[in-house]
Amino acid sequence: MARRLCCAWIFLLLLLLPGPAAGGKLLVVPMVGSHWLSMQEVVEKLSQRGHEVVVLMPEVSWHMKASQAYEVLTYPVTQTLEELDGAFNDFVAAHLRGLPFPQNILDIYKSYVHVFNTFFGQCKDLFRSQETLKALNQSGFDALLTDPFFMCGATLANYLSLPFVFFMRGFGCDLHFKAPQCPSPPSYVPRVFTFNSDRMTFFQRVENALVSLLEHKYCDGFYSEALKLSSEVLQRDVSFIDLVHSASIWLMRFDFVFEYVRPVMPNMVFIGGINCAKKKPLPKAYAEPTKPDK
């Protein structure tokens, strides 16, 4: 594990250095949709610096397309674009229904599971494509860069025995801190859906502790399909933590300054809010300061 972490840190430093001597071969396993828009600029910049980058893409996806900046390897999938759209529309609708607590949590949870299982079907198709797996095994990659939300990249990295780097906004259930073994004391680290701050009353701390015990069961159901496939592919029983804890570097796509103060691990790097697309200038009507009414 220590050797793997050291190798990945060295590889990341090489990626940051310009020039052909620093070139490496990187396999990128992105998540479709807006997550890819955030990663695409990083991938293009790595290619511009002389690294050989291969992006693994499903034949049916959102926003993902070929580019001169990197090589694309596609694999066949069974989902149609209409199925992906339908699952995502159901997911959005669940957030807009405005049901009271705890019905809203159950409804949103069901929508998460549905959209996850729909999109994770593409990962199942990847491991059914023997031609694609053979090409990946023969390509001699140095490392794998992935957005881990759908877990396909983490499973593939373990399958190919590659050191891997996460580029992510976060997991549910506080797992992006639990997996790297960060201390997460419920006395001052608020849990999702409690709406507590890091300064809690005694009863809020009790509530926070109860939620922290339940949230892992919440995510066990959410990732059940991913764990089932990973166990089949890796031919051993795996848990969520087994798959992700060995990530060499966690590139956290948010700013620690805006989070509650908490312990973090040395291989967690906060890179700020790289979100979705390039910034555009505001229209003049918004950019110019408004004059106060007299």
C-alpha positions in Angstrom: 0.0 0.0 0.0 2.8 2.4 1.0 4.7 1.6 -2.3 1.5 2.1 -4.3 0.9 5.5 -2.7 4.4 6.6 -3.2 4.3 5.7 -6.9 1.1 7.5 -7.4 2.4 10.7 -5.7 5.5 10.6 -8.0 3.3 10.1 -11.0 1.1 13.0 -10.1 4.2 15.3 -9.7 5.3 14.1 -13.1 1.9 15.0 -14.6 2.3 18.5 -13.2 5.7 19.0 -14.8 5.9 20.3 -18.4 7.9 18.7 -21.1 8.1 15.4 -23.0 10.5 13.7 -20.4 7.6 13.8 -17.9 5.1 12.0 -20.1 3.1 9.2 -18.7 0.2 7.0 -19.9 -3.0 7.7 -18.1 -6.4 5.9 -18.4 -9.3 8.2 -17.6 -12.7 6.7 -16.5 -15.1 9.6 -16.1 -18.7 9.9 -15.0 -21.1 11.0 -17.7 -22.9 14.3 -17.5 -21.7 17.4 -15.7 -19.1 15.5 -13.8 -17.2 15.0 -17.1 -17.4 18.7 -18.0 -15.4 19.4 -14.8 -12.8 16.7 -15.6 -12.5 17.4 -19.3 -10.4 20.6 -18.8 -7.9 18.8 -16.6 -7.7 15.9 -19.1 -7.0 18.3 -22.0 -4.4 20.1 -20.0 -2.6 16.9 -19.2 -2.6 16.0 -22.9 -1.2 19.4 -23.8 1.7 18.8 -21.4 2.8 15.7 -23.4 1.1 12.9 -21.6 -0.7 10.1 -23.4 -4.3 10.2 -22.2 -6.9 7.6 -23.1 -10.5 8.3 -22.1 -12.8 5.3 -21.7 -16.3 6.3 -22.9 -19.6 4.4 -23.3 -21.2 4.6 -26.8 -24.2 6.3 -25.3 -23.6 9.2 -22.9 -24.2 12.9 -22.1 -21.7 15.6 -23.2 -18.9 13.1 -23.9 -17.4 13.1 -27.4 -14.1 12.6 -29.2 -11.4 15.3 -29.1 -8.0 15.8 -30.7 -6.6 16.4 -27.3 -6.9 12.8 -26.2 -7.5 9.3 -27.5 -11.0 7.8 -27.0 -11.8 4.2 -26.4 -15.5 3.4 -26.6 -17.4 0.3 -25.5 -20.9 -0.9 -26.4 -23.8 -0.4 -23.9 -27.4 -1.6 -23.8 -28.9 1.6 -22.4 -30.5 4.1 -24.7 -30.3 7.9 -24.3 -34.0 7.9 -23.5 -33.5 5.6 -20.6 -30.7 7.8 -19.2 -32.9 10.9 -19.6 -35.9 9.2 -18.0 -33.9 8.1 -14.9 -32.4 11.5 -14.4 -35.8 13.3 -14.8 -37.3 11.0 -12.1 -34.3 11.9 -9.9 -34.9 15.7 -10.4 -38.6 15.3 -9.8 -38.0 13.6 -6.4 -36.1 16.7 -5.3 -38.8 19.1 -6.4 -41.9 17.3 -4.8 -41.4 19.0 -1.5 -42.6 16.1 0.7 -42.3 16.5 4.5 -39.6 14.8 6.5 -38.9 11.8 6.5 -40.9 11.1 3.4 -38.6 13.4 1.4 -35.6 11.4 2.5 -37.1 8.1 1.5 -38.3 9.5 -1.9 -34.9 11.0 -2.7 -33.2 7.8 -1.6 -35.3 5.7 -4.0 -34.6 8.1 -6.8 -30.8 7.9 -6.1 -30.9 4.1 -6.2 -32.9 4.1 -9.5 -30.6 6.6 -11.3 -27.5 4.9 -10.0 -28.6 1.4 -11.1 -29.6 2.8 -14.5 -26.2 4.4 -15.1 -24.3 1.6 -13.5 -25.7 -0.7 -16.1 -23.0 0.9 -18.4 -20.3 -0.4 -16.1 -21.8 -3.9 -16.3 -21.6 -3.6 -20.1 -18.0 -2.6 -19.9 -17.1 -5.8 -18.1 -19.1 -7.9 -20.5 -17.0 -6.5 -23.4 -14.1 -8.9 -23.6 -12.6 -7.0 -26.5 -12.4 -3.8 -24.5 -11.0 -5.5 -21.4 -8.3 -7.1 -23.6 -7.3 -3.8 -25.1 -7.1 -2.2 -21.6 -4.9 -5.1 -20.3 -2.5 -4.7 -23.2 -2.2 -1.0 -23.1 0.4 -0.6 -20.3 -1.1 2.3 -18.4 0.8 4.0 -15.6 -2.2 5.0 -13.6 -5.9 5.6 -13.7 -7.8 8.8 -13.1 -11.5 8.5 -12.3 -14.6 10.2 -10.9 -15.6 7.5 -8.4 -19.3 8.3 -7.9 -20.5 5.3 -9.9 -17.6 3.1 -8.7 -16.8 1.8 -12.1 -13.3 3.4 -12.3 -12.4 2.1 -8.8 -13.5 -1.5 -9.8 -11.6 -1.3 -13.1 -8.4 0.0 -11.3 -8.5 -2.9 -8.9 -9.1 -5.3 -11.8 -6.1 -3.9 -13.8 -4.0 -3.6 -10.6 -3.3 0.1 -11.4 -2.6 2.9 -8.9 -5.6 5.3 -9.1 -6.4 8.9 -8.4 -9.9 10.2 -7.5 -11.2 13.5 -9.0 -14.4 14.1 -7.1 -16.8 16.3 -5.3 -17.7 13.7 -2.6 -19.6 10.6 -1.7 -22.8 10.4 0.2 -22.8 9.2 3.8 -19.6 11.0 4.6 -17.7 8.2 2.9 -15.2 10.4 1.2 -13.8 11.0 4.7 -14.4 7.6 6.2 -12.7 5.7 3.3 -9.3 7.5 3.7 -9.7 6.8 7.5 -10.2 10.4 8.5 -11.4 10.9 12.1 -15.0 12.1 11.9 -16.2 12.8 15.4 -20.0 13.2 15.4 -19.7 15.7 18.3 -18.7 18.5 15.8 -18.8 17.1 12.3 -22.5 17.5 11.1 -24.1 14.8 9.1 -26.1 15.2 5.9 -29.9 15.8 6.4 -29.5 16.9 10.0 -29.0 20.5 9.0 -26.8 21.0 12.1 -23.8 23.2 12.3 -20.5 22.3 13.8 -21.7 23.9 17.0 -24.4 21.7 18.3 -26.5 21.4 21.5 -26.3 18.1 23.4 -29.5 16.8 21.8 -28.2 17.8 18.3 -25.1 15.8 19.0 -27.2 12.8 20.0 -29.2 13.2 16.7 -25.9 13.5 14.8 -24.5 10.4 16.4 -27.6 8.4 15.5 -27.5 9.6 11.9 -23.8 8.7 11.6 -24.7 5.1 12.6 -27.5 4.8 10.1 -25.9 6.5 7.1 -23.6 3.6 6.3 -26.7 1.3 6.0 -28.1 4.0 3.7 -25.1 3.7 1.4 -24.9 -0.1 1.5 -28.2 -0.2 -0.3 -27.2 2.6 -2.7 -24.0 0.8 -3.8 -25.3 -2.8 -3.6 -25.3 -3.3 -7.4 -21.7 -2.0 -7.6 -20.5 -4.2 -4.8 -22.1 -7.3 -6.4 -20.4 -6.6 -9.7 -17.1 -5.8 -8.1 -17.2 -9.1 -6.2 -17.8 -11.0 -9.4 -15.1 -9.2 -11.3 -12.4 -9.4 -8.6 -13.5 -12.9 -7.6 -13.6 -12.0 -3.9 -16.0 -10.5 -1.4 -15.5 -6.7 -1.3 -17.0 -3.8 0.6 -17.3 -0.2 -0.4 -14.3 0.7 1.7 -12.2 -2.2 0.2 -12.7 -0.7 -3.3 -11.9 3.0 -2.6 -9.6 3.1 0.5 -6.5 2.3 -1.6 -6.9 5.3 -3.9 -3.5 6.9 -3.9 -4.6 10.5 -4.1 -8.0 12.1 -3.5 -8.3 15.3 -5.5 -11.3 16.9 -3.8 -13.2 19.2 -6.1 -14.2 21.8 -3.5 -12.6 24.3 -1.2 -11.7 23.3 2.3 -12.1 26.9 3.4 -15.9 26.7 2.9 -16.3 23.4 4.8 -16.6 22.8 8.5 -13.2 22.4 10.2 -12.3 18.7 10.5 -9.3 16.3 10.3 -8.1 15.2 6.8 -5.4 12.8 5.6 -2.2 13.8 3.8 -3.2 12.3 0.4 -6.4 14.4 0.3 -5.7 17.5 -1.9 -8.4 20.2 -2.1 -8.2 21.8 -5.5 -11.1 24.2 -5.3 -14.4 24.4 -7.2 -13.6 23.2 -10.7 -17.2 23.0 -11.8 -18.9 22.0 -15.1 -17.7 24.5 -17.7 -15.5 27.5 -18.4 -16.4 30.8 -16.8 -18.1 33.4 -19.0 -18.1 37.1 -18.4 -21.3 38.6 -17.0 -23.5 40.7 -19.3 -22.8 44.4 -18.9 -26.2 44.9 -17.2 -25.1 42.7 -14.4 -21.4 43.6 -14.3 -21.9 47.3 -13.8 -22.7 48.3 -10.2 -26.3 49.4 -9.7 -26.9 52.9 -8.4 -28.8 53.1 -5.1 -32.3 54.6 -5.3 -32.5 58.1 -4.1 
